[in-house]
């Protein structure tokens, strides 16, 4: 490498060569000419050139002399920072370094001149063969020997590819169209990954030989003359391996680079990308956090990378299921770089994923404004519009996504769901057929196709579709759907323009529904309890142990904050709350956890954070969760009471302020018994009652059937018996097999399922002034009741 003296001379010659107006600075036009000239084999677009110039002029702002541009000292600093290789650029430009006449002749003799020409040819060939990243600012190759490593590695990869292709082991699959139903997924954190995913066969002897030869290249990098050169070598090896999608091997190189220069952002960033692609989301997050820490410590040097670090960190968090946390980082990226359309799209998708539909629409519309052909953004915007009830506009936007990308599985599948929701069954069936053309084993699309055909009245086609779905999976939902179809055929029930072939029914007013026996649930209570049970199922909170909730309360250290009212609170931001939820629901897969967070955000956090501050009273949150967690009812109530005591206003005592107990009960009802609304809560504000409540008094308030949470007894009944089946009994209204409690009308002897009973539906053939129902939790109960009736009748007869 050049000495510092010759280095500065070479930079001066380069500077003079491009300072065409001789004003002592390189303006944007002169800098653009320099960038193009030192990279003769790279074809830059105007956008790329402008991006490079923006970065140079921003990073080295202290060396910009007004209109003149970058000074000589600034250009020298760019080379000192590793933005380019002085020797390579000097040679590529064909310049000569002449000493002062008093010091002798030119350093370049005829012999050396010819060797330099040869070297230039080699240099150009290298650049021609290597990806554009190798000669770009900040990421480029700095040392000459690194080019030799890159050349040798390219040969090794080419050889491996040829051998695996010959043996039929090399796979190059397009997996872009294959995405799970739901909102769109980006392939990964790096925009450099093409849509074609390469799968290498790692178990064969060819790969073993490749790894051995790769090890020799790494040893050469380690044997470099300086730590900086070794770092340069390992980074270049990692980048080449990453380009060829040899992610495991690339990761080893980037990890070695991290060891050599721990405070450099780039190896942590690249290692994070590899780990994400390999499905190791938690480790990827850790690497991106290290990259973020280094970037923030490095000042302006790494400013250009910060938005992308935020984006990739968000994607890694989404991989773990932490969508609220991901939103925070996408927002940061969009603030730092307002034109980052991908950050806005990801923000919109994540907001949609947690049920923040209006904010999602705004972010997605901004992303589409910047990139009108962004199919994924159109798909997610349409999904958000549908969630908000703007169905006609949603159909238009879904169609736009499909026009942009005809094989877009998410858009086709979600549009099919929308058509089902609005009763346009033939169109829904068409969409699911198109999904299956792209993704033949999509069992949900096959099942939904069957349901839509049934809704369209094409029973025979629906049967065929169900049988096809059964070949794909053996899930119980399919068996229930087939049984339902058979029942409809047997009874020949006329459809009531309802979805799924629902039979005709009459809705009876609540006052005409009477109950027989103390154990029979009231219709209104059952309806509310069914909603809570559905919420438990989505969130899996019924599997969350109360002891774990108590442990989090005792171990979580939350600093006090003061609300607008001035009272101290242990409040916490939503992303931090999400981390606590992850511990409570640690048994969930990431995608299931995302659904749980969405449901909790929509049902609980929207009420607890009524002002939209983004902060939640943690003690109140624990207390609201406790009644629906896993454990005996008495323990649930005790944990709720303890959570309220844990709040700063009650901490250290054994009694609650009555105003807090009242507020809690009203919040509980507003969240879980929505028919009473949030308006009840407003009465609590400004309450001055200073009396205290013991645990026994709290229980009286909690169990009150009218003003408390007396519905818990009905909920417990559902928790223990909502999977019970009743032999061959089917609901007289919906014709589905009865699961859970069976409600038998004692006079007409027809039976209803939980759902139809709670909605007041009865068959039109049984019109009565009054209906009396008895609830059976199982067929054993029904049989016992029948035997008792026989016994009573026999006693009367005798």
MOBEL-V610215 format. One record per residue. RES is the residue in one letter. SS is DSSP state (H for helix, E for strand, L for the rest). OMEGA is omega in radians with two decimals (none if undefined). Layout:
RES;SS;OMEGA, RES;SS;OMEGA
This chain:
X;L;-3.10, X;L;3.03, X;L;-3.12, X;H;-3.12, X;H;-3.11, X;H;3.14, X;H;-3.13, X;H;3.09, X;H;-3.14, X;H;3.12, X;H;3.13, X;H;3.14, X;H;3.11, X;H;-3.12, X;H;-3.12, X;H;-3.11, X;H;-3.03, X;H;3.05, X;L;-2.98, X;L;3.14, X;L;3.05, X;L;3.14, X;L;3.09, X;L;3.11, X;L;3.08, X;E;3.12, X;L;-3.03, X;H;-3.14, X;H;-3.13, X;H;3.10, X;H;3.12, X;H;3.11, X;H;3.11, X;H;-3.12, X;H;-3.12, X;H;-3.07, X;H;-3.10, X;H;3.07, X;L;-2.98, X;L;-3.08, X;L;-3.14, X;L;3.12, X;L;-3.13, X;L;2.96, X;L;3.10, X;H;-3.13, X;H;3.13, X;H;3.13, X;H;-3.11, X;H;3.12, X;H;3.13, X;H;-3.12, X;H;3.10, X;H;-3.10, X;H;-3.13, X;H;-3.07, X;H;3.09, X;H;-3.07, X;H;-3.08, X;L;-3.11, X;H;-3.12, X;H;3.14, X;H;3.12, X;E;-3.10, X;E;3.09, X;H;-3.11, X;H;-3.10, X;H;3.10, X;E;-3.06, X;E;-3.14, X;L;3.09, X;H;3.13, X;H;3.12, X;H;3.12, X;H;3.11, X;H;3.13, X;H;3.13, X;H;3.12, X;H;3.11, X;H;-3.14, X;L;3.11, X;L;3.13, X;L;3.11, X;L;3.13, X;L;-3.07, X;H;-3.08, X;H;-3.11, X;H;-3.13, X;H;-3.13, X;H;-3.14, X;H;-3.12, X;H;3.13, X;L;3.12, X;L;-3.12, X;L;3.08, X;L;-3.13, X;L;-3.12, X;L;3.03, X;L;3.06, X;L;-3.09, X;H;-3.13, X;H;-3.08, X;H;3.07, X;L;-3.07, X;L;3.11, X;L;3.11, X;L;-3.08, X;L;3.06, X;L;3.14, X;H;-3.11, X;H;-3.12, X;H;3.12, X;H;-3.14, X;H;3.12, X;H;3.10, X;H;3.10, X;H;3.11, X;H;-3.12, X;H;3.11, X;H;3.12, X;H;3.12, X;H;-3.13, X;H;-3.13, X;H;3.12, X;H;3.13, X;H;-3.09, X;H;-3.14, X;H;-3.06, X;H;-2.99, X;L;-3.13, X;L;-3.05, X;H;-3.10, X;H;-3.03, X;H;-3.11, X;H;-3.12, X;L;3.12, X;L;3.07, X;L;-3.09, X;L;-2.97, X;L;3.05, X;L;-3.05, X;L;-3.00, X;L;-3.11, X;H;-3.09, X;H;3.10, X;H;3.10, X;H;3.14, X;H;3.09, X;H;-3.13, X;H;3.12, X;H;-3.11, X;H;3.13, X;H;3.10, X;H;3.12, X;H;3.14, X;H;-3.13, X;H;3.13, X;H;-3.14, X;H;3.13, X;H;-3.13, X;H;-3.13, X;H;-3.11, X;H;-3.12, X;H;3.08, X;H;3.13, X;H;-3.13, X;L;3.14, X;L;-3.09, X;L;-3.06, X;L;-3.10, X;E;-3.14, X;E;-3.01, X;E;3.04, X;E;-3.11, X;L;-3.08, X;L;-3.07, X;L;-3.04, X;L;3.12, X;L;-3.13, X;L;3.07, X;L;-3.03, X;L;-3.13, X;L;-2.99, X;L;3.11, X;L;3.00, X;L;-3.04, X;L;-3.10, X;L;-3.02, X;L;-3.06, X;L;3.11, X;L;-3.10, X;L;-3.14, X;L;3.11, X;L;3.11, X;L;-3.13, X;E;3.10, X;E;-3.14, X;E;3.09, X;E;-3.12, X;L;3.05, X;L;-2.99, X;L;-3.04, X;L;-3.07, X;L;-3.14, X;H;3.14, X;H;-3.12, X;H;3.11, X;H;3.11, X;H;3.14, X;H;-3.12, X;H;3.13, X;H;3.14, X;H;3.08, X;H;3.08, X;H;3.11, X;H;3.11, X;H;3.13, X;H;3.11, X;H;3.09, X;H;3.12, X;H;3.12, X;H;-3.11, X;L;-3.13, X;L;-3.06, X;L;-3.13, X;L;3.12, X;H;-3.14, X;H;-3.12, X;H;3.09, X;H;3.10, X;H;3.14, X;H;-3.12, X;H;-3.12, X;H;3.11, X;H;-3.13, X;H;3.10, X;H;3.12, X;H;-3.13, X;H;3.13, X;H;3.12, X;H;3.13, X;H;3.11, X;H;-3.12, X;L;3.08, X;L;2.98, X;L;-2.89, X;H;-3.13, X;H;-3.14, X;H;3.10, X;H;-3.13, X;H;3.12, X;H;-3.13, X;H;-3.13, X;H;3.09, X;H;3.10, X;H;3.11, X;H;3.10, X;H;3.12, X;H;-3.09, X;H;3.14, X;L;-3.03, X;L;-3.07, X;L;3.08, X;L;-3.07, X;H;-2.91, X;H;-3.12, X;H;3.08, X;H;3.13, X;H;-3.11, X;H;3.11, X;H;3.09, X;H;3.11, X;H;3.13, X;H;-3.10, X;H;3.11, X;H;-3.12, X;H;3.13, X;L;3.09, X;L;-3.13, X;L;-2.96, X;H;-3.12, X;H;3.12, X;H;3.09, X;H;3.12, X;H;-3.14, X;H;3.13, X;H;3.13, X;H;3.08, X;H;3.06, X;H;3.10, X;H;3.14, X;H;3.13, X;H;3.14, X;H;-3.12, X;H;-3.13, X;H;3.11, X;H;-3.06, X;L;3.11, X;H;-3.06, X;H;-3.04, X;H;-3.08, X;H;-3.12, X;H;-3.09, X;H;-3.09, X;H;-3.03, X;H;-3.14, X;H;-3.11, X;H;3.08, X;H;3.12, X;H;-3.14, X;H;-3.09, X;H;3.08, X;H;3.09, X;H;-3.13, X;H;3.12, X;H;3.11, X;H;3.07, X;H;3.09, X;H;3.09, X;L;-3.10, X;L;-3.05, X;L;-2.99, X;H;3.11, X;H;3.11, X;H;3.12, X;H;3.13, X;H;-3.12, X;H;-3.10, X;H;3.07, X;H;3.10, X;H;3.12, X;H;3.14, X;H;-3.12, X;H;3.09, X;H;-3.13, X;H;-3.10, X;L;-3.05, X;L;3.14, X;L;-3.11, X;L;-3.02, X;H;-3.14, X;H;3.08, X;H;3.13, X;H;3.11, X;H;-3.14, X;H;3.08, X;H;3.13, X;H;-3.14, X;H;-3.13, X;H;3.10, X;H;3.06, X;H;-3.11, X;H;3.10, X;L;3.04, X;L;3.10, X;L;-2.90, X;H;-3.11, X;H;3.10, X;H;3.12, X;H;-3.14, X;H;-3.12, X;H;-3.12, X;H;-3.11, X;H;3.09, X;H;3.09, X;H;3.12, X;H;-3.13, X;H;3.10, X;H;3.14, X;H;-3.12, X;L;-3.03, X;L;-3.11, X;L;-3.08, X;L;-3.03, X;H;-3.13, X;H;3.14, X;H;3.08, X;H;-3.13, X;H;-3.10, X;H;3.07, X;H;3.13, X;H;3.12, X;H;3.13, X;H;3.12, X;H;3.11, X;H;3.12, X;H;3.13, X;L;3.11, X;L;3.12, X;L;-2.95, X;H;-3.10, X;H;3.11, X;H;3.12, X;H;3.13, X;H;3.14, X;H;-3.09, X;H;3.04, X;H;-3.12, X;H;3.10, X;H;3.11, X;H;-3.13, X;H;3.08, X;H;3.14, X;H;-3.07, X;L;-3.00, X;L;-3.14, X;L;-3.09, X;L;-3.03, X;H;-3.10, X;H;-3.11, X;H;3.14, X;H;-3.10, X;H;-3.10, X;H;3.07, X;H;3.05, X;H;3.10, X;H;3.12, X;H;3.12, X;H;3.09, X;H;-3.09, X;H;-3.10, X;L;3.04, X;L;3.11, X;L;-2.95, X;H;3.12, X;H;3.11, X;H;3.11, X;H;3.13, X;H;3.12, X;H;3.14, X;H;-3.13, X;H;3.07, X;H;3.13, X;H;3.06, X;H;-3.10, X;H;3.08, X;H;3.14, X;H;-3.04, X;L;-2.96, X;L;-3.09, X;L;3.11, X;L;-2.99, X;H;3.13, X;H;3.10, X;H;3.14, X;H;3.12, X;H;3.14, X;H;3.07, X;H;3.12, X;H;-3.13, X;H;-3.14, X;H;3.07, X;H;3.09, X;H;3.11, X;H;3.13, X;L;3.12, X;L;-3.14, X;L;-2.99, X;H;-3.11, X;H;3.11, X;H;3.11, X;H;3.10, X;H;-3.14, X;H;-3.13, X;H;3.12, X;H;3.11, X;H;3.10, X;H;3.12, X;H;-3.14, X;H;3.08, X;H;-3.09, X;H;-3.10, X;L;-3.10, X;L;-3.07, X;L;-3.05, X;H;3.13, X;H;-3.12, X;H;3.12, X;H;3.10, X;H;-3.14, X;H;3.13, X;H;3.12, X;H;3.11, X;H;-3.14, X;H;3.13, X;H;3.12, X;H;3.13, X;H;3.14, X;H;-3.07, X;H;-3.07, X;H;-3.10, X;L;-3.13, X;L;3.08, X;L;-3.12, X;E;-3.12, X;L;-3.10, X;L;3.10, X;L;3.13, X;H;3.04, X;H;3.08, X;H;-3.07, X;L;-3.08, X;E;3.12, X;L;-3.12, X;L;3.06, X;E;3.08, X;E;-3.06, X;L;3.13, X;L;-3.02, X;H;-3.07, X;H;-3.13, X;H;3.10, X;E;3.12, X;E;-3.14, X;E;3.09, X;L;-3.13, X;L;-3.09, X;L;-3.04, X;L;-3.09, X;L;-3.08, X;L;3.02, X;L;-3.07, X;H;-3.11, X;H;3.13, X;H;-3.14, X;H;3.12, X;H;3.12, X;H;-3.13, X;H;3.11, X;H;3.11, X;H;3.11, X;H;3.14, X;H;3.09, X;H;3.10, X;H;3.09, X;H;-3.11, X;H;-3.12, X;H;-3.05, X;H;-3.05, X;L;3.14, X;H;3.11, X;H;3.06, X;H;-3.14, X;L;-3.07, X;E;3.13, X;H;3.13, X;H;3.11, X;H;3.10, X;H;3.12, X;H;3.14, X;H;3.12, X;H;3.12, X;H;-3.07, X;H;-3.04, X;H;-3.09, X;L;3.14, X;L;-3.08, X;L;3.13, X;L;3.14, X;L;3.03, X;E;-3.07, X;E;-3.12, X;L;-3.14, X;L;-3.14, X;L;3.09, X;L;-3.11, X;L;3.12, X;E;-3.14, X;E;2.92, X;L;-3.10, X;E;-3.02, X;E;3.11, X;E;-3.07, X;H;3.11, X;H;3.08, X;H;3.07, X;H;3.11, X;H;3.12, X;H;3.09, X;H;3.11, X;H;3.14, X;H;3.09, X;H;-3.14, X;H;-3.10, X;L;-3.04, X;L;-3.12, X;L;-3.09, X;L;2.99, X;L;-3.07, X;H;-3.09, X;H;3.09, X;H;3.11, X;H;3.09, X;H;3.12, X;H;3.12, X;H;3.14, X;H;3.12, X;H;-3.12, X;H;-3.14, X;H;3.13, X;H;-3.09, X;H;-3.01, X;H;-3.03, X;H;-3.03, X;H;3.13, X;H;3.11, X;H;-3.12, X;H;3.12, X;L;-3.04, X;L;-3.13, X;L;-3.13, X;L;-3.10, X;L;-3.09, X;L;3.13, X;E;-3.08, X;E;3.04, X;E;-2.98, X;H;3.12, X;H;3.12, X;H;3.12, X;H;3.10, X;H;-3.10, X;H;3.13, X;H;3.13, X;H;-2.97, X;H;-3.07, X;L;-3.10, X;L;3.08, X;L;-3.06, X;E;3.12, X;L;3.11, X;L;-3.09, X;H;-3.13, X;H;3.13, X;H;3.11, X;H;-3.12, X;H;3.14, X;H;3.12, X;H;3.09, X;H;3.12, X;H;3.13, X;H;3.13, X;H;3.09, X;H;3.07, X;H;-3.11, X;H;-3.14, X;L;-3.03, X;L;-3.08, X;L;-3.11, X;L;-2.96, X;L;3.07, X;L;-3.13, X;L;3.10, X;L;3.13, X;L;3.12, X;E;2.92, X;E;-3.09, X;H;-3.12, X;H;3.12, X;H;3.11, X;H;3.13, X;H;3.13, X;H;-3.14, X;H;-3.12, X;H;-3.12, X;H;3.05, X;H;-3.13, X;H;-3.14, X;H;3.13, X;H;-3.11, X;H;-2.99, X;H;3.11, X;L;-2.93, X;H;-3.14, X;H;-3.14, X;H;3.04, X;L;-3.12, X;L;-3.04, X;H;3.10, X;H;-3.06, X;H;-3.03, X;H;-3.14, X;H;-3.06, X;L;-3.03, X;L;3.13, X;L;3.13, X;L;-3.10, X;L;-3.14, X;L;-3.08, X;L;-3.11, X;L;-3.09, X;E;-3.09, X;E;3.06, X;L;-3.11, X;H;-3.13, X;H;3.10, X;H;3.08, X;H;-3.14, X;H;3.10, X;H;3.11, X;H;-3.07, X;H;-3.03, X;H;-3.13, X;L;-3.06, X;L;-3.09, X;L;-3.05, X;L;3.12, X;L;-3.11, X;L;-3.13, X;L;3.13, X;L;-3.08, X;H;-3.13, X;H;3.09, X;H;3.12, X;H;3.13, X;H;3.12, X;H;3.10, X;H;-3.11, X;H;-3.06, X;H;-3.02, X;H;-3.04, X;L;3.01, X;L;3.13, X;L;3.07, X;E;-3.03, X;E;3.11, X;E;-3.10, X;E;3.13, X;E;3.06, X;E;3.11, X;L;-3.10, X;L;3.13, X;L;-3.03, X;L;3.09, X;L;3.07, X;L;3.05, X;E;-3.10, X;E;3.10, X;E;-3.06, X;L;3.12, X;L;3.04, X;E;-3.13, X;E;-3.07, X;E;3.09, X;E;-2.92, X;L;-3.11, X;L;-3.08, X;L;3.06, X;L;2.99, X;L;-3.07, X;E;3.09, X;E;3.03, X;L;3.12, X;H;-3.00, X;H;-3.09, X;H;3.08, X;H;-3.11, X;H;-3.13, X;H;3.09, X;L;-3.12, X;E;3.05, X;E;3.10, X;L;-3.09, X;L;-3.12, X;L;-3.14, X;L;3.14, X;L;-3.12, X;L;3.08, X;L;-3.08, X;L;-3.13, X;E;3.11, X;E;-3.07, X;E;3.00, X;E;-3.07, X;E;3.05, X;E;3.13, X;L;3.14, X;L;3.12, X;H;3.09, X;H;3.10, X;H;-3.13, X;H;3.14, X;H;3.13, X;H;3.13, X;H;-3.14, X;H;3.12, X;H;3.12, X;H;3.12, X;H;3.12, X;H;-3.13, X;H;3.14, X;H;-3.13, X;H;-3.13, X;H;3.09, X;H;-3.13, X;H;-3.12, X;H;-3.13, X;L;none
